Amino acid sequence: MLTVETVRKDTIDLTPADFFEMMKENPSEIASFHVIPPTLGKSHDFGKVRVKLSTPRYEVEL
């Protein structure tokens, strides 16, 4: 018998582009969000958007 371990995710961190795509395709999944600013000194860091999901997701731990 195979057992799969899962982790409940109430929030996810997305890139700004992924966040706008989620807003366009699935706005009902977003309960709330806040912007995490970019890190100074990192040239390719544009920050993240932390999204609180209206329905939690479960991810498989490998």
N, C-alpha and C positions, 0 to 999 in steps of 0.2 A: 504494500500500500504506500502511496506517495502522499506526503504532507507538504503543503505549501505555506510558508510563513508570510504573512502580509503586514504592512504597516499602514495605519490610518493617517491620511494627510488632510488636515483641515485648511491649511494654507499652502500655496505654491508660490515660488518666485519665478517671474517671467521677464524676458527682455521686453523693452517697450514695443517692439514690432509684434511679438507674440501676444502681448496684452491687447493691442488694438485689434488683432485678428480674432481673439477670444470675444472681445466686446461686439464685434460685427457678427460672428457666427453663433455665439452662445451667451448672450447677455444675462440670461436667467441663472447661470451658474455662479455669477459674481454677487456675493453678499455685500462685500466692501473691499476696499483696496487702499494702499498707501504707497508712496514712492520712496524707494531707498536710493539716496543720491549716489552719484559715481564716486569712486575712490580717487583722490588726488594722486597724481604721479603715474597713473596707468593710462596709457594713450588710447587703448581700445575699450575702456570701461565706460559704458553709457548709463550705468545705474540699472536698477531692477524695479519691478513693480511687484509688491507682495499682495497677493489676492487671497481673500478669505472666501472659501467656496461655500455655496449655499447647501450643497450635498457633498459630503466628504468622499474622497477617492481612496482606494486601497491599492498599494503598490507592493509587488512581490520583492522580497529581499533575497538576493542571491548570495 
